[in-house]
Amino acid sequence: MDANNPVVKFCQEGMRAEGEGRHDDARALFTQAWEAAKDDYDACVAAHFLARHQDSPEDTLRWNQEALARALAVGDERVQSLYPSLYLNMGYSYELLGNPAEAKKYYDLAAEGADDLPDGRYGDVVRQGIAAGRKRVGSEQ
């Protein structure tokens, strides 16, 4: 990700605020990222983080759907490594809404793209989330 991109900067600041327990500040920063988005890539990134700070599972799903739709609209290598996380979040949203069949579909899509994840903490966290989600919905590993 381009560290000079204003959307990325807002999201980095938002993640820092979230890590410090300042959830209202995080949500405000992710909202600023959304408002600063200039294209589908920016909107994908902002929506992906904004989904984390919604008041209801339905709103979380809506923002996860927005992030995925924007990634699909980009359709190039910039979003390739994001798909496993986007699908993981979609699966979790459907799981929270009591739709295990739809959750399974998205967890399986996340698993199919796990090879695109980078090495390191981020990739490890997403891989663990995929495995845990698939286990919860009874998907074959």
Secondary structure, 3 states (H helix, E strand, C coil): CCCCCHHHHHHHHHHHHHHCCCHHHHHHHHHHHHHHCCCHHHHHHHHHHHHHHCCCHHHHHHHHHHHHHHHHHHCCHHHHCCHHHHHHHHHHHHHHCCCHHHHHHHHHHHHHCHHHCCCCHHHHHHHHHHHHHHHHCCCCC
